[in-house]
């Protein structure tokens, strides 16, 4: 089964706890890459890249991210099949 790369933007509920949220995502979901993206007025979003099985898609990953405390919402930015 093929792998897919899923790029997800994660919006925190509390901006002052972005670093804690990044650490929690790293520990629980082991992203390939993770960092922050500047939004308007000093707000930040987290962008994380994950690899997952194509048959699973992004739904299980999205559900796991939504269950983490301090995650307000998420957006799947891109999904590409890896060869």
VENSUL-V978849 format. One record per residue. N is the residue number from 1. RES is the residue in three letters. PSI is psi in degrees with one decimal (999 if undefined). Layout:
[[N,RES,PSI] [N,RES,PSI]]
This chain:
[[1,UNK,140.8] [2,UNK,158.3] [3,UNK,152.5] [4,UNK,146.5] [5,UNK,128.3] [6,UNK,119.5] [7,UNK,122.3] [8,UNK,135.8] [9,UNK,127.4] [10,UNK,125.6] [11,UNK,119.9] [12,UNK,151.4] [13,UNK,-38.4] [14,UNK,112.7] [15,UNK,-33.4] [16,UNK,-7.8] [17,UNK,25.5] [18,UNK,-44.0] [19,UNK,-38.9] [20,UNK,-40.1] [21,UNK,-40.9] [22,UNK,-45.0] [23,UNK,-40.8] [24,UNK,-42.3] [25,UNK,-43.1] [26,UNK,-44.9] [27,UNK,-40.1] [28,UNK,-36.8] [29,UNK,-8.6] [30,UNK,65.6] [31,UNK,155.9] [32,UNK,-43.3] [33,UNK,150.0] [34,UNK,142.2] [35,UNK,-174.1] [36,UNK,158.7] [37,UNK,128.9] [38,UNK,132.4] [39,UNK,-154.7] [40,UNK,150.3] [41,UNK,35.0] [42,UNK,-0.8] [43,UNK,150.4] [44,UNK,149.4] [45,UNK,159.0] [46,UNK,133.2] [47,UNK,127.9] [48,UNK,140.4] [49,UNK,128.7] [50,UNK,152.4] [51,UNK,137.6] [52,UNK,165.0] [53,UNK,140.6] [54,UNK,-38.7] [55,UNK,-28.1] [56,UNK,-31.0] [57,UNK,-159.6] [58,UNK,-8.1] [59,UNK,-48.9] [60,UNK,-37.8] [61,UNK,-44.2] [62,UNK,-42.4] [63,UNK,-42.1] [64,UNK,-43.2] [65,UNK,-41.7] [66,UNK,-24.5] [67,UNK,-9.3] [68,UNK,131.3] [69,UNK,144.5] [70,UNK,6.0] [71,UNK,116.6] [72,UNK,-53.5] [73,UNK,168.2] [74,UNK,154.7] [75,UNK,132.6] [76,UNK,114.5] [77,UNK,-42.7] [78,UNK,152.4] [79,UNK,120.7] [80,UNK,139.3] [81,UNK,133.7] [82,UNK,138.6] [83,UNK,999]]
